[in-house]
Amino acid sequence: MFARTRHFFVPHSSNNHKARVLHPSILSVFIAFFLVYQFGINFFTLVSPRILGFASNITTDQLIEFTNQKRMENGVGALELNQALNEAALRKAGDMFAFDYWSHTSPSGRDPWDFFKETGYAYIYAGENLARDFMNSSTVIEAWMESPTHRDNLLSGNYKEMGLAVVNGTLNGVETTLVVQLFGTPPPEKEVKTPPIIGQAVATESAAGGKSEQVFLGEALKTQEEEDMISPFSLTKVLAVALLTMIFLALVVDVVLTGRRKIVRLSGKNLAHLIFIFILLLAAILTTQGAVL
């Protein structure tokens, strides 16, 4: 067993002084295995979506807490949660899922402010932040903070209230969690009183013919559910990091031992390979899901 391990990972006379794991034939096997593995993950996601699929830990409570925490850290007052804005955010998320788009403006030309009007929210200032494919609340807020335009919305002193929706669904054929954050400031003389309309039908315009279609919020939209699901992205990332780490460590051992033993080879420069694999490994570790708009 020890001899086989040494043959596979350590340069020795048994492997012509080059670890077997670094031979092109073995590296080709790794690549083929990774491709087959990824195909299997994608196939299993389709046939068993309730076991292997996208599952986030994003909650509206955490988003409210982190948003106001960032505002307080930057000397801006905390935002109050407004029920009409919550409903507008939920409708916007539902519209994106229903008509399969990822944009501030729908294919039929509906902009965010249409959803404000639908819920009766009058405003003098208004804004919208969108996010998708994130795994937890803190990464959503950090991504918004790293984007100048989203940061301006998040920390704007013009806003007094916000609404949030965290909704799971399938967008462009991919399971995801959409986060809609709306900001607003009502006119001083007006007081908005709009009860939630969850479970009632919402009229939405279709992109094709301008006709109205009914989306039943009580069934079509669900906020984050407590499901034990495994993320395909996480599985792929774990495998990629594991394979790259194994190759990186084998290269480290190879560079050290060939240097000490003064072994001369004509098979390329391991130091350059080591740097390249290290960059790939670092990229794999730092890679995260998520997009903001």
Buried (B, 14 or more C-beta within 10 A) or exposed (E): EEEEEBBBBBBBEEBEBBBBBBBEEBEEEBEEEBEEBBEEBEEBBEEEEEEBBBBBEBBBEBBBBBBBEBBEEEEBEEBEBBBBBBBBBBBBBBBBBBBEBEEEEBEBEBEBBBBBEBBEBBBEBBBBBBBBBBBBBBBBBBBBBEBEEBBEBBBBEBBBBBBBBBBBBEBEEEBBBBBBBBBBBBEEEEEBEBEEBEEEEBEBBBEEEEEEEEBEBEEBBEBBEEEEBBBBBEBBBEBBBEBBBBBBBBBBBBBEBBEEEEEEEEEEEBEEBBEEBBEBBEEBEEEEBBEBE
